[in-house]
Amino acid sequence: MQLGEPDESGRKRPIPIENSEFLIDTDTTIIAIGTRANPILTKSIPELRLNKLLEVLLSYLLWVQEKERLRQ
Protein backbone atom coordinates (compact mmCIF):
# COMPACT_ATOMS: atom_id res chain seq x y z
CA MET A 1 0.00 0.00 0.00
CA GLN A 2 0.99 3.59 -0.43
CA LEU A 3 -0.59 6.76 0.89
CA GLY A 4 -2.69 8.73 -1.54
CA GLU A 5 -4.37 12.10 -1.33
CA PRO A 6 -6.12 13.13 1.91
CA ASP A 7 -9.84 12.37 2.17
CA GLU A 8 -12.51 14.68 3.64
CA SER A 9 -11.17 14.09 7.16
CA GLY A 10 -7.61 15.01 6.12
CA ARG A 11 -6.34 11.45 6.47
CA LYS A 12 -4.32 10.13 3.52
CA ARG A 13 -6.08 7.19 1.92
CA PRO A 14 -4.24 3.89 1.37
CA ILE A 15 -3.83 2.88 -2.27
CA PRO A 16 -2.94 -0.71 -3.24
CA ILE A 17 0.34 -1.26 -5.10
CA GLU A 18 -0.10 -3.86 -7.83
CA ASN A 19 2.06 -7.02 -7.47
CA SER A 20 3.48 -5.94 -4.10
CA GLU A 21 2.28 -9.02 -2.17
CA PHE A 22 4.73 -11.74 -1.13
CA LEU A 23 4.87 -14.89 1.02
CA ILE A 24 7.41 -15.74 3.69
CA ASP A 25 8.05 -19.37 4.72
CA THR A 26 8.22 -19.69 8.50
CA ASP A 27 8.52 -22.44 11.09
CA THR A 28 6.90 -20.35 13.83
CA THR A 29 4.65 -17.33 13.56
CA ILE A 30 3.69 -15.17 16.52
CA ILE A 31 0.71 -12.94 15.90
CA ALA A 32 1.47 -9.54 17.43
CA ILE A 33 -1.89 -7.82 17.65
CA GLY A 34 -2.92 -5.95 20.77
CA THR A 35 -1.16 -4.40 23.70
CA ARG A 36 -0.26 -7.42 25.86
CA ALA A 37 1.10 -10.91 25.36
CA ASN A 38 -1.57 -13.57 24.89
CA PRO A 39 -1.70 -15.67 28.10
CA ILE A 40 -2.21 -18.85 26.07
CA LEU A 41 1.05 -18.19 24.24
CA THR A 42 3.05 -17.44 27.37
CA LYS A 43 1.67 -20.50 29.21
CA SER A 44 2.26 -22.88 26.31
CA ILE A 45 5.85 -21.72 25.66
CA PRO A 46 7.53 -21.22 29.06
CA GLU A 47 10.79 -20.19 27.38
CA LEU A 48 9.20 -16.89 26.36
CA ARG A 49 10.48 -14.06 28.48
CA LEU A 50 8.38 -11.00 29.20
CA ASN A 51 9.45 -7.54 30.27
CA LYS A 52 7.58 -5.38 32.80
CA LEU A 53 5.10 -4.34 30.10
CA LEU A 54 4.41 -8.01 29.26
CA GLU A 55 5.90 -7.72 25.80
CA VAL A 56 7.39 -10.87 24.31
CA LEU A 57 11.13 -10.46 24.00
CA LEU A 58 13.29 -11.73 21.20
CA SER A 59 15.13 -14.06 23.55
CA TYR A 60 12.63 -16.77 22.61
CA LEU A 61 13.70 -16.55 19.00
CA LEU A 62 17.32 -16.88 20.02
CA TRP A 63 16.40 -19.88 22.15
CA VAL A 64 14.71 -21.55 19.17
CA GLN A 65 17.76 -20.92 16.99
CA GLU A 66 20.08 -22.41 19.63
CA LYS A 67 17.81 -25.43 20.07
CA GLU A 68 17.85 -26.01 16.31
CA ARG A 69 21.64 -25.60 16.18
CA LEU A 70 22.11 -28.21 18.92
CA ARG A 71 19.80 -30.62 17.11
CA GLN A 72 22.07 -30.65 14.02
C-alpha positions in Angstrom: 0.0 0.0 0.0 1.0 3.6 -0.4 -0.6 6.8 0.9 -2.7 8.7 -1.5 -4.4 12.1 -1.3 -6.1 13.1 1.9 -9.8 12.4 2.2 -12.5 14.7 3.6 -11.2 14.1 7.2 -7.6 15.0 6.1 -6.3 11.4 6.5 -4.3 10.1 3.5 -6.1 7.2 1.9 -4.2 3.9 1.4 -3.8 2.9 -2.3 -2.9 -0.7 -3.2 0.3 -1.3 -5.1 -0.1 -3.9 -7.8 2.1 -7.0 -7.5 3.5 -5.9 -4.1 2.3 -9.0 -2.2 4.7 -11.7 -1.1 4.9 -14.9 1.0 7.4 -15.7 3.7 8.0 -19.4 4.7 8.2 -19.7 8.5 8.5 -22.4 11.1 6.9 -20.4 13.8 4.6 -17.3 13.6 3.7 -15.2 16.5 0.7 -12.9 15.9 1.5 -9.5 17.4 -1.9 -7.8 17.7 -2.9 -6.0 20.8 -1.2 -4.4 23.7 -0.3 -7.4 25.9 1.1 -10.9 25.4 -1.6 -13.6 24.9 -1.7 -15.7 28.1 -2.2 -18.9 26.1 1.1 -18.2 24.2 3.0 -17.4 27.4 1.7 -20.5 29.2 2.3 -22.9 26.3 5.9 -21.7 25.7 7.5 -21.2 29.1 10.8 -20.2 27.4 9.2 -16.9 26.4 10.5 -14.1 28.5 8.4 -11.0 29.2 9.5 -7.5 30.3 7.6 -5.4 32.8 5.1 -4.3 30.1 4.4 -8.0 29.3 5.9 -7.7 25.8 7.4 -10.9 24.3 11.1 -10.5 24.0 13.3 -11.7 21.2 15.1 -14.1 23.6 12.6 -16.8 22.6 13.7 -16.6 19.0 17.3 -16.9 20.0 16.4 -19.9 22.1 14.7 -21.5 19.2 17.8 -20.9 17.0 20.1 -22.4 19.6 17.8 -25.4 20.1 17.9 -26.0 16.3 21.6 -25.6 16.2 22.1 -28.2 18.9 19.8 -30.6 17.1 22.1 -30.6 14.0 
